[in-house]
Amino acid sequence: MSLLVFTDEYFMQEAIKEAKKAFAANEVPIGAVIVCKGKIIARAHNLTELLNDVTAHAEMQAITSASNFLNGKYLNDCSIYVTIEPCLMCAGAIFWAQFGKLVYGAQDTKRGFNLLSHKEILHPKTEIISGVLKEECAFLMKTFFQQKR
């Protein structure tokens, strides 16, 4: 009997599905999924327009959902997959939740947490992987903002 092993690309595709939901709802198309022990325990996308809440980013929604699912605030056994590099607010939440791993697709050169040193913003034990399916993630953002102009 073989066990299924899911890759970072697989989970990023799931985050992209969430980003597409945001796009369809006229929200900035960012999606996130949280994985614990190989299983997706939370899915979310931006809801800032729907909720009229500037903090309703995909990451924040997913962290709340995962914390509720696990009945705990620390997510150190979890990985978060986000289509776009988290902003400073979301990076702070990722720090406080003490994620084991952060995986993101495309960089955000205007508002991403890497504008500052990520070593100071994320938990020191958080593994960071960037650039996973970055072209597909960036394409959604570019297309969304081109339609807005």
Backbone bond lengths (Angstrom), bond angles and torsions (degrees), N, CA, C in turn:
res aa  C-N    CA-C-N  psi(-1)  N-CA   C-N-CA  omega(-1)  CA-C   N-CA-C  phi
1 M - - - 1.457 - - 1.529 108.24 -
2 S 1.325 116.34 127.76 1.464 119.75 178.33 1.520 110.07 -105.82
3 L 1.312 114.07 145.54 1.458 120.10 177.79 1.520 109.16 -91.04
4 L 1.326 116.11 142.03 1.451 120.11 174.84 1.517 108.77 -74.85
5 V 1.297 116.24 132.34 1.455 121.31 176.72 1.520 107.21 -117.93
6 F 1.322 115.75 118.32 1.442 120.58 -179.32 1.525 109.63 -92.09
7 T 1.321 115.78 143.11 1.454 121.94 -177.87 1.522 110.89 -95.51
8 D 1.331 115.11 168.31 1.459 120.17 174.00 1.529 110.36 -59.10
9 E 1.322 117.17 -35.95 1.468 120.89 179.15 1.527 110.91 -64.18
10 Y 1.316 116.99 -39.69 1.465 120.31 178.17 1.530 110.50 -60.33
11 F 1.319 117.03 -49.56 1.462 119.99 -178.23 1.530 111.67 -68.51
12 M 1.343 117.06 -32.58 1.471 118.78 176.02 1.525 109.89 -66.62
13 Q 1.313 118.08 -36.41 1.472 120.06 175.55 1.526 110.51 -59.83
14 E 1.315 116.97 -36.85 1.461 120.86 177.00 1.533 110.70 -66.85
15 A 1.324 116.80 -38.34 1.465 120.38 176.04 1.531 110.36 -66.16
16 I 1.319 116.80 -37.63 1.467 121.19 177.92 1.530 110.29 -63.30
17 K 1.310 117.71 -36.93 1.477 120.51 175.58 1.527 110.12 -58.71
18 E 1.322 116.45 -40.22 1.466 120.76 177.50 1.531 110.77 -66.40
19 A 1.329 116.37 -41.68 1.470 120.27 178.61 1.528 110.80 -60.81
20 K 1.318 116.40 -37.75 1.473 120.44 178.37 1.530 111.19 -66.08
21 K 1.324 117.31 -33.30 1.472 120.55 174.53 1.527 110.02 -63.96
22 A 1.327 116.33 -42.05 1.463 120.59 177.88 1.523 109.83 -62.55
23 F 1.314 116.74 -45.70 1.466 121.97 179.14 1.527 110.27 -55.35
24 A 1.327 116.11 -47.66 1.470 121.15 -179.01 1.523 112.09 -63.98
25 A 1.324 117.22 -25.90 1.462 122.00 -179.71 1.532 112.28 -95.01
26 N 1.337 116.56 11.31 1.463 122.56 -179.82 1.528 112.51 63.62
27 E 1.320 115.60 31.35 1.466 122.73 173.69 1.530 107.40 -103.93
28 V 1.317 117.40 154.17 1.458 120.01 174.21 1.533 107.17 -56.05
29 P 1.343 117.53 124.83 1.468 120.56 -169.24 1.528 114.82 -78.06
30 I 1.305 114.31 79.97 1.460 121.18 174.52 1.520 107.47 -122.68
31 G 1.321 115.21 133.34 1.455 121.02 179.26 1.512 110.97 -126.27
32 A 1.329 115.19 157.07 1.463 120.92 179.48 1.519 110.22 -145.44
33 V 1.310 115.08 146.00 1.468 121.00 169.29 1.526 107.47 -133.71
34 I 1.317 114.77 149.83 1.463 120.83 176.38 1.521 107.75 -118.73
35 V 1.328 114.55 132.50 1.459 122.66 -175.33 1.520 109.04 -118.52
36 C 1.323 115.39 133.46 1.460 121.51 175.67 1.526 108.21 -131.66
37 K 1.312 116.00 121.72 1.466 122.47 179.53 1.528 111.35 53.52
38 G 1.329 116.13 43.36 1.454 122.14 175.06 1.513 115.66 81.63
39 K 1.329 117.61 2.51 1.464 121.49 -176.76 1.530 110.41 -120.63
40 I 1.325 116.45 135.97 1.462 120.12 175.74 1.523 107.99 -72.71
41 I 1.345 115.26 122.28 1.469 119.73 -179.57 1.532 112.12 -110.07
42 A 1.346 116.41 -10.96 1.469 119.50 178.69 1.522 109.21 -154.11
43 R 1.336 114.61 143.37 1.466 122.78 176.65 1.516 106.72 -135.35
44 A 1.328 115.86 142.80 1.461 118.03 178.54 1.529 109.89 -162.22
45 H 1.314 114.01 162.50 1.458 121.82 172.48 1.521 107.86 -142.32
46 N 1.319 115.58 169.38 1.458 119.56 -178.86 1.521 111.03 -56.98
47 L 1.330 115.57 137.80 1.463 122.47 178.18 1.528 111.13 -132.66
48 T 1.327 117.23 23.92 1.464 120.06 -174.14 1.521 112.92 -64.01
49 E 1.323 117.48 -36.60 1.466 120.57 179.89 1.529 110.80 -73.82
50 L 1.319 116.13 -47.91 1.467 120.79 -178.82 1.522 111.76 -60.23
51 L 1.328 116.34 -44.65 1.465 120.79 -176.43 1.522 113.00 -90.68
52 N 1.341 116.40 -5.77 1.468 120.90 -176.90 1.529 109.42 52.25
53 D 1.339 114.75 49.44 1.465 122.29 -173.25 1.524 108.66 -141.38
54 V 1.314 116.91 114.00 1.466 120.48 -178.29 1.524 113.04 -66.33
55 T 1.324 118.31 -15.34 1.468 120.65 179.21 1.528 112.96 -92.85
56 A 1.309 118.27 1.52 1.470 121.40 -175.06 1.534 111.74 -83.99
57 H 1.330 116.01 47.91 1.457 121.14 177.19 1.527 109.92 -73.59
58 A 1.320 115.67 158.98 1.464 121.44 -179.16 1.524 111.40 -53.81
59 E 1.322 116.68 -45.14 1.461 120.60 -177.98 1.522 111.38 -62.65
60 M 1.321 116.30 -44.04 1.470 120.33 -178.37 1.529 110.63 -63.86
61 Q 1.330 116.34 -42.57 1.459 120.69 178.68 1.534 110.70 -63.17
62 A 1.330 115.96 -42.85 1.471 120.30 -178.80 1.529 111.50 -68.15
63 I 1.328 116.96 -40.12 1.472 119.92 179.56 1.523 110.42 -62.66
64 T 1.316 116.94 -44.05 1.472 120.15 178.26 1.519 110.55 -60.63
65 S 1.325 116.28 -44.26 1.463 120.95 -179.50 1.533 111.12 -63.77
66 A 1.319 117.38 -45.22 1.468 120.77 -179.28 1.525 111.35 -66.30
67 S 1.316 116.70 -40.26 1.467 119.87 178.23 1.520 111.10 -62.55
68 N 1.327 116.10 -40.46 1.470 120.12 176.40 1.521 111.03 -65.51
69 F 1.332 116.79 -41.77 1.462 121.21 -179.76 1.529 111.29 -61.32
70 L 1.333 116.35 -43.40 1.465 121.34 -177.60 1.524 113.14 -88.96
71 N 1.329 115.91 -7.56 1.460 121.45 -178.21 1.532 111.31 56.69
72 G 1.330 114.70 45.15 1.458 119.97 178.64 1.512 110.29 -164.53
73 K 1.327 116.17 155.26 1.462 119.73 -176.26 1.521 113.67 -90.71
74 Y 1.314 118.04 -17.72 1.461 120.38 -179.52 1.524 110.25 -95.73
75 L 1.318 115.18 130.94 1.465 121.30 -175.81 1.527 110.05 -119.56
76 N 1.339 115.90 40.56 1.462 119.99 -175.01 1.524 113.83 -69.46
77 D 1.311 118.03 -16.39 1.462 121.21 175.07 1.530 111.43 -93.70
78 C 1.314 116.57 9.76 1.467 121.74 -174.63 1.522 111.87 -114.90
79 S 1.321 113.61 158.66 1.462 122.52 171.84 1.512 107.94 -119.21
80 I 1.327 116.59 142.05 1.459 121.26 175.66 1.525 107.78 -114.32
81 Y 1.316 115.52 131.75 1.459 124.39 178.73 1.518 107.57 -112.92
82 V 1.334 116.42 123.47 1.455 121.97 -176.99 1.525 108.44 -131.35
83 T 1.316 117.02 137.51 1.468 120.37 -176.16 1.522 113.18 -68.67
84 I 1.324 117.31 -29.62 1.469 122.19 -179.30 1.530 108.36 -126.51
85 E 1.303 115.93 145.40 1.467 121.31 177.44 1.530 110.42 -48.82
86 P 1.314 118.14 128.81 1.467 120.95 -178.74 1.530 113.19 -61.31
87 C 1.311 115.05 148.21 1.463 121.38 173.69 1.531 108.28 -75.44
88 L 1.322 115.83 176.32 1.467 120.03 -179.69 1.526 112.38 -61.68
89 M 1.340 117.46 -39.41 1.468 120.30 179.36 1.526 110.37 -61.31
90 C 1.321 115.89 -48.13 1.466 119.67 -177.43 1.524 111.45 -69.90
91 A 1.337 117.23 -35.97 1.463 120.41 175.75 1.526 110.12 -61.89
92 G 1.338 116.62 -37.92 1.462 120.06 176.07 1.517 111.68 -62.28
93 A 1.328 116.73 -42.43 1.468 120.55 178.07 1.532 110.63 -65.73
94 I 1.343 116.58 -38.21 1.461 120.82 177.48 1.532 109.37 -64.02
95 F 1.321 116.54 -38.66 1.475 121.06 175.30 1.526 110.63 -59.77
96 W 1.335 116.21 -54.33 1.470 120.08 -174.78 1.522 112.22 -64.13
97 A 1.331 117.52 -30.93 1.466 120.45 177.69 1.523 111.70 -78.55
98 Q 1.321 117.08 -12.22 1.466 123.81 177.00 1.528 113.38 58.91
99 F 1.326 115.81 48.17 1.470 120.28 179.32 1.515 111.50 -58.18
100 G 1.317 115.21 146.13 1.458 121.05 174.19 1.513 112.01 -73.92
101 K 1.348 115.70 -33.09 1.463 118.93 -176.52 1.517 110.13 -151.63
102 L 1.332 115.10 140.35 1.461 123.65 171.69 1.513 107.18 -118.88
103 V 1.332 115.50 127.09 1.460 121.37 175.85 1.523 107.15 -124.63
104 Y 1.326 116.39 125.87 1.463 118.23 176.62 1.518 110.79 -131.92
105 G 1.331 114.16 159.09 1.455 121.29 -177.32 1.515 111.55 -84.95
106 A 1.320 116.30 -94.36 1.463 121.94 -175.50 1.513 111.81 -87.01
107 Q 1.324 115.68 151.37 1.464 121.53 175.28 1.517 109.89 -74.45
108 D 1.324 115.46 152.90 1.459 122.47 170.73 1.524 105.95 -114.50
109 T 1.329 116.03 97.94 1.462 120.47 -173.91 1.522 112.91 -76.65
110 K 1.335 117.80 -8.37 1.467 120.69 179.33 1.520 112.99 -99.99
111 R 1.342 116.92 -35.96 1.461 119.20 -173.81 1.532 114.40 -135.76
112 G 1.312 117.19 8.94 1.461 120.56 -178.59 1.515 113.13 -72.19
113 F 1.327 116.01 155.96 1.460 121.18 -176.86 1.520 112.36 -65.35
114 N 1.323 118.03 -21.41 1.461 120.13 -179.70 1.523 113.21 -71.12
115 L 1.332 117.02 -3.42 1.464 119.26 172.98 1.526 109.33 -61.43
116 L 1.325 115.54 -27.52 1.463 122.59 171.73 1.522 106.62 -110.88
117 S 1.289 117.64 169.65 1.454 120.53 178.51 1.528 110.10 -66.01
118 H 1.344 117.19 121.57 1.471 119.68 -178.88 1.521 112.25 -64.99
119 K 1.299 118.04 -21.85 1.466 120.27 178.91 1.522 111.25 -65.27
120 E 1.313 117.28 -25.65 1.451 121.15 179.83 1.520 112.56 -89.74
121 I 1.312 117.44 -16.29 1.463 121.29 -173.34 1.525 111.92 -102.25
122 L 1.316 117.51 -42.56 1.461 120.67 -178.75 1.520 110.55 -92.75
123 H 1.320 115.36 158.56 1.461 121.05 178.05 1.530 108.41 -60.10
124 P 1.326 118.31 139.03 1.468 120.22 -175.92 1.528 114.06 -61.67
125 K 1.323 118.24 -21.77 1.464 120.74 179.82 1.529 112.70 -90.46
126 T 1.329 118.08 -3.68 1.463 121.00 -178.75 1.520 110.35 -77.46
127 E 1.329 115.95 120.89 1.459 121.61 173.90 1.533 107.83 -76.56
128 I 1.319 117.04 137.97 1.464 121.26 -178.48 1.524 109.28 -119.93
129 I 1.331 115.64 127.98 1.461 121.78 175.15 1.523 107.01 -126.97
130 S 1.321 116.70 125.51 1.462 120.20 -178.94 1.523 110.67 -119.82
131 G 1.321 115.50 161.54 1.461 121.40 173.78 1.512 115.41 85.35
132 V 1.327 118.90 10.35 1.464 121.08 -179.63 1.535 108.68 -74.94
133 L 1.320 116.19 117.30 1.479 124.06 -177.25 1.537 111.06 53.72
134 K 1.325 115.76 38.94 1.460 120.71 -173.57 1.524 113.46 -61.26
135 E 1.326 118.07 -34.81 1.465 119.61 -178.90 1.526 111.13 -64.53
136 E 1.319 116.83 -45.36 1.465 121.02 179.80 1.534 111.16 -65.46
137 C 1.320 116.10 -40.27 1.462 120.53 178.98 1.531 110.73 -65.26
138 A 1.321 116.67 -44.73 1.464 121.18 -179.49 1.526 111.06 -67.04
139 F 1.313 117.43 -36.72 1.469 121.35 -179.05 1.528 111.13 -58.98
140 L 1.314 117.25 -42.77 1.471 120.25 178.16 1.525 111.40 -59.28
141 M 1.314 116.66 -44.96 1.467 121.04 -179.62 1.525 110.88 -64.92
142 K 1.328 116.83 -47.05 1.466 120.87 -178.64 1.527 110.54 -61.07
143 T 1.310 116.13 -44.23 1.465 121.31 -179.30 1.539 110.13 -63.38
144 F 1.306 115.99 -44.45 1.476 120.66 -179.68 1.524 110.57 -58.96
145 F 1.316 117.79 -48.97 1.460 120.42 -175.89 1.528 112.00 -75.50
146 Q 1.318 118.18 -27.10 1.474 119.63 173.09 1.526 110.53 -64.85
147 Q 1.307 116.76 -38.07 1.479 121.07 178.54 1.513 111.52 -68.53
148 K 1.330 117.15 -26.68 1.463 120.96 179.99 1.524 112.09 -76.57
149 R 1.323 117.47 -22.87 1.475 120.72 -175.79 1.499 111.41 -84.25
